[in-house]
Every structure is written in structure tokens, then in C-alpha cells.
Amino acid sequence: MPAAIDLSHWLKTTPIFRGLSPLQLRSLADIAQLHIFQKGEYIFHQGSAATGFFVVKTGRVKAFKLSAQGKEQILHFFGPGDHFAEVPALDGQDFPASAAAIEPSEVIFLPRTAFIELLHQYPDIAITMLISLSQHARNLSQLIEDLSFKEVPQRLATYLLNLSDRTNNPCVVELDLSKSQLAAALGTIPATLSRAFDRLSREGMIMVRGAQIELRDRDRLQDLSQLLEQNDR
């Protein structure tokens, strides 16, 4: 019981379950399972049966697809408090992509059957899921737009601004991914990403100090991120 109580307190801090009652949180904690993954370990494979969904407790996870040639396309990175794979878990279909830990991670697993029973019992949880699904649909739409219509420097500007907003620091951000991971997330290769960093630096929009990036001209970064051209894929 103490472990379930501790977990219910933690679940309360996550965006998807924030605002639920103590009873609802305890019910979630009762069905939750804690899994530990090492760096590079798969959480699930594309095409495998979706028996539930996940919430990252510690560490970081990537969701990705592999082409027939083995090329990896990063779909999203998830950190503490982020949830993923709820769509296939709810509709009963197979996982449409793979997920793996990119560092040692603790991940909460919520089994599909038990979770759906809670949705019937507590409509408030169902409402939080609808809001979550809407946000994920928006994120997917933005990803498609970025990869289809934006140059790599534009994608980088968008990423830096979003990272700044997430960390509540308008002036300086610390990259939360390696350069190779960031390149994959932006749908490019490290060499092209390096040229994008160089361009933004030369034009006075940013200053790069290792993993620390100073945003020197947010207005111009914002203007660049909103352009819809495709000249340097």
C-alpha cells in the first residue's frame, strides 16, 4: 500500500492526471506497474500488440519508425511526466511505431483492460484522455508540417523556441538531446544540423556554447520558424 500511495502522489504531478481526485489517483496507482529499462532497451516494437500505455517516471524515451532500409525517423522524445502509446492501447490495435529508452529509465505501465474499466468508473479520467489525444493530434500535425514544408534551419528555430518555452527560460536553453538525436528528431543528418546551427549563429540569432544555446534574437527566430518554404531539406 505505501508504494501505491507514493505512486498516486507522483501521478498527481503528471500533466495527464493532474486535477484528478485522490481516490481516482489511488485507483490508477493500484493498476500501475513500474518497469525499468536500460539505455537502448526496447519498451515495445512496431507491430507488437498494444496491451497498455506508458508514463515516463525518470529518464528519456524515444518513439520512432524504421524504414525498410533501416533508416530511423524519430517521432517524439518523452521525458518525466510524459505519456505515450495511449492511442493503440485504447483502440486495441498494434503499436504503429517502436519505443526505446535513450538513457536508464523508469516507466509506468497502465494495462489496457484495467484502465478501460477505470474509464467506465471515473468519467473524469476519460475526459483527461480526450484532452491528451487532442494535444497529440496537434503535435502530429505540427510534425508533419515541419518535415514537409520547413527547411532544417526553420525546424531548428522552432525546436529552440519550444525548448525555451518548456523550460521557462527566454534567453538560454540547454540542449536536452545529443546532436545526433536532435538531427534525427528534426528529420535530417548531423552534418546538415551543424550547418543550420552555423547559419543561425552567423546571422546573430543564437550563440552556441557546447550544449548551451543563447537565444540572442527571439523575434527573428520566431519569424524564421513561421516561414513555410522548402529549399534545404
Helices and strands as residue ranges (DSSP letters): H 2-12, H 22-31, E 33-37, E 42-44, E 52-58, E 61-66, E 72-78, E 83-84, H 86-91, E 98-101, E 105-111, H 112-121, H 123-149, H 152-166, E 172-174, H 179-185, H 190-202, E 206-209, E 212-215, H 218-225
